[in-house]
Amino acid sequence: MVKKIMTGDIAAAWGARLSKAEVIAAYPITPQTIIVEKIAQFISDGELKAEYLHMESEHSAMAACIAASHTGARTFTATSSQGLVLMHELLHWASGARIPVVMANVNRALAPPWNVWVEHTDMMSQRDTGWVQFYAESNQEVLDTIIMSYKLCEDKEIQLPVMVGLDAFYLSHTSEIVDIPDQDSVDKFLPQYTPMYPLDIEDPLSIGSLSMPHQWYSEFRYKIQEAMDRVIPKLNQIEEDFYNEFGRRYTGPLELYNTDGAEVVLIVSGAAAGTIKETVDIFRKKGIKVGLIRLRMFRPFPSEELNKALSKASFVGVIDRSFSFGHEGAIFSELKASLYGAKHSPLIKNFILGIGGRDITIDTISRVYDNCFNCLKNNKIDNPVEWVDIKV
Amino acid sequence: MKRAGIPTEEFIYSGHTACPGCGAMLVARYLLKVLGKNTIMNIPACCFAAIPGTFPDTCLGIPLLYNAFETTAATASGIEAALKIKGKKEKITVVGFAGDGGTADIGIQALSGAIERGHEIMYVCYDNEAYMNTGMQTSSLTPMGATTTTNPVGKHGGWKTRKKKNMMEIVAAHNIPYAATVNPSYPMDFIKKIEKAKSIKGPSYIHAYSVCPTGWRYQPEIGLEIGRLATETGIFPLYEFENDTYTINYKKKTKQVIEYYKLQGRFRHLPEDFVKEVQRVIDKEWQRLQDKEECSHR
């Protein structure tokens, strides 16, 4: 194992390289560009044996990945923001086709106005496309999650595409120390991809043909959900194997930070978790019982795990770095639905934070925790969905 | 007994759902007869997507991948790249098979990208001159004067007045190694060109004339006659673009546009003056094509 200082984008490229992706079809977009540039360099230098396709759009990039995967190649692509939403049609296609594409998405806000900084709306608005969704906190996690994602999505019981989100600039362009796993160990961990139903001239199948209402369409859709139901148990097993091979432990769809005995628990996804952990430490030193749940996975949504983790919390503050217009933050909605009918139902409030890359600081989080305690003290939520520090 | 030049083996079996007299079916049959068993085909939403059968049935003897409407060329690119990295490309032909809307309208960006990248794929546009699978809406390849459901004829005209896009010129502008027009009414020419396209190291484009009795409104049994008229009038000239040179394969432009137009219900509303205007445009296009052939061989 070699340690190197690298950005999240470079870590994503290393994830694809170590996973031996064979076809990379991509289109450049800030702040994803370094991922595809680095992969192209790996190929030029002979360090990765792969076909790099300079696609003319993200839409075509995903189409090419789907086709290459059907033909038997391990495929990778990376995008961000506008590129991801342009792919939307093909995201549905990939899961419908049960294709194990792995994609890195640098989480970035959507225009207009133009904004290239972090926000999660790009990925949150793909929640119904049948993709497994991870949100990383560190560059190490980006690299490791990509390797684990291949193992997950190529599993015969899963066969679903995976996107790995990394926050624009906070991860994509920020350097951290990253352990690069040995290629031999990765090869041992992640065997070669063999599709179940490839395009094969010796066994000519028609793949993706019409299915009428009385035929099999409903069943195809139902089986996607059946596979989704298997994702979390499978992930837990893969993370255990990963720990045994590489010595780094991941904790399934959630990371719990000081939640034991916590009165107020915040929930967040992405790199802002780092700042919140700092704030938790400061509060805990003062004897204030706060904790954090980092949501690593948004699809499938880990309802059971969250209910269990929140079984003793008095107050839950859900931080959404995205917004579903006409309603509220997406994680907030999902969590409330998960808690419906639960034995223990904490008070819950939504904080909309960090939109369009606005910095989330220790000061911001401290005020969020204070607000939670105030609500708790008054046993009343002042404003169920609060846009924090909005200037209008 | 083998019929001279036409392979006897079939890769489209009975039980398909094409309309009687479907031109696309004839195009696909000839195409696959030449390409043979070692072929992977992909098709977007189009008439042909509804033809081979519903899951899990198929009437095709080759692997077929259905793709999203605008992604035929990108999908073929992905198949080709995977075959290359797996070391299987040498023996397999990858063919994208799309209609005129899927090629000239929604799929043109992907087609442009794939040709520029130089994938070793064959792209076949079967041109039935409208969105026939959805019920004959106008495409950019609907010809001058035709009525469609989105160019309905009323008191104030309403038929399509613009020329169709020239897809051959668009692909030629990409310096494609090989492009050709084919017409199933000329099967030997058709087969020869598919054989040539198959041998090309790089992208090739085939623009296939594809009659549609349902949408063009004529009796199915005269489809091949209509096809011959299309070429004899110069409306659908048979030619190739190879190594930057044009070669016209059928030079006898002996018939008038009106002879072709009068057989089809989609042109029946046209006043004489408009048909004359179409004749003028077709004559000019034919002259330009001859000029291009002459210039490129100079």
Contacts between the chains, C-beta under 8 A, distances in Angstrom:
chain1	res1	chain2	res2	distance
A	22	B	82	7.1
A	22	B	85	4.6
A	22	B	86	7.6
A	23	B	78	6.6
A	23	B	81	4.8
A	23	B	82	5.5
A	23	B	85	6.2
A	25	B	74	7.9
A	25	B	77	7.6
A	25	B	78	6.3
A	25	B	81	7.4
A	49	B	85	7.3
A	50	B	85	6.5
A	51	B	81	4.0
A	51	B	82	7.6
A	51	B	84	5.8
A	51	B	85	5.0
A	53	B	77	6.1
A	53	B	78	7.4
A	53	B	81	5.7
A	53	B	117	6.6
A	54	B	117	6.2
A	55	B	74	6.7
A	55	B	77	7.9
A	55	B	113	6.3
A	56	B	109	5.9
A	56	B	110	6.9
A	56	B	112	6.7
A	56	B	113	3.3
A	56	B	116	7.7
A	57	B	109	6.5
A	57	B	110	7.8
A	57	B	113	7.6
A	59	B	70	7.0
A	59	B	71	7.2
A	59	B	74	7.7
A	60	B	71	6.4
A	60	B	73	7.9
A	60	B	74	3.6
A	60	B	77	7.7
A	60	B	109	7.3
A	60	B	110	5.0
A	60	B	113	6.0
A	61	B	74	7.7
A	63	B	67	6.4
A	63	B	68	6.4
A	63	B	71	3.5
A	63	B	74	4.0
A	63	B	75	5.2
A	63	B	78	6.6
A	63	B	110	7.2
A	64	B	74	4.9
A	64	B	75	6.9
A	64	B	77	5.1
A	64	B	78	3.4
A	64	B	81	6.9
A	65	B	78	6.4
A	66	B	67	7.8
A	66	B	75	7.3
A	66	B	78	6.7
A	67	B	42	6.8
A	67	B	65	6.4
A	67	B	67	6.9
A	67	B	74	7.4
A	67	B	75	4.2
A	67	B	76	7.3
A	67	B	77	7.3
A	67	B	78	3.0
A	67	B	79	4.8
A	67	B	82	7.2
A	68	B	78	4.0
A	68	B	79	6.9
A	68	B	81	5.5
A	68	B	82	3.9
A	69	B	78	7.8
A	69	B	82	7.6
A	70	B	65	5.7
A	70	B	78	7.9
A	70	B	79	7.3
A	70	B	82	7.9
A	71	B	40	7.5
A	71	B	78	7.1
A	71	B	79	4.9
A	71	B	82	3.5
A	71	B	83	6.0
A	71	B	86	7.4
A	72	B	82	6.0
A	72	B	86	5.9
A	73	B	81	7.2
A	73	B	82	3.7
A	73	B	85	5.6
A	73	B	86	6.5
A	75	B	78	7.8
A	75	B	82	7.9
A	89	B	68	5.9
A	90	B	68	6.2
A	90	B	71	7.2
A	93	B	68	5.5
A	199	B	40	5.1
A	199	B	63	4.4
A	199	B	65	5.8
A	199	B	79	6.6
A	200	B	63	6.1
A	201	B	37	6.2
A	201	B	38	5.3
A	201	B	39	7.2
A	201	B	40	6.8
A	201	B	62	6.9
A	201	B	63	6.2
A	201	B	92	6.2
A	203	B	63	7.7
A	204	B	58	7.7
A	204	B	60	6.7
A	204	B	61	5.9
A	204	B	62	5.0
A	204	B	63	4.4
A	204	B	64	7.4
A	205	B	58	7.3
A	205	B	63	5.8
A	205	B	64	7.6
A	206	B	52	5.7
A	206	B	53	7.2
A	206	B	55	7.8
A	206	B	58	3.7
A	206	B	60	6.1
A	206	B	63	7.6
A	206	B	64	4.3
A	206	B	66	7.5
A	207	B	63	7.5
A	207	B	64	6.9
A	207	B	65	5.1
A	207	B	66	6.6
A	208	B	65	6.4
A	208	B	66	3.4
A	208	B	67	7.6
A	209	B	49	7.8
A	209	B	52	6.5
A	209	B	53	6.6
A	209	B	54	6.1
A	209	B	55	4.7
A	209	B	56	7.8
A	209	B	57	7.8
A	209	B	58	6.7
A	209	B	64	7.8
A	209	B	66	6.0
A	210	B	49	7.2
A	210	B	50	6.3
A	210	B	53	7.9
A	210	B	54	4.6
A	210	B	55	6.7
A	211	B	54	6.0
A	211	B	55	4.6
A	212	B	54	6.0
A	215	B	54	6.0
A	215	B	55	6.6
A	216	B	55	5.8
A	216	B	56	8.0
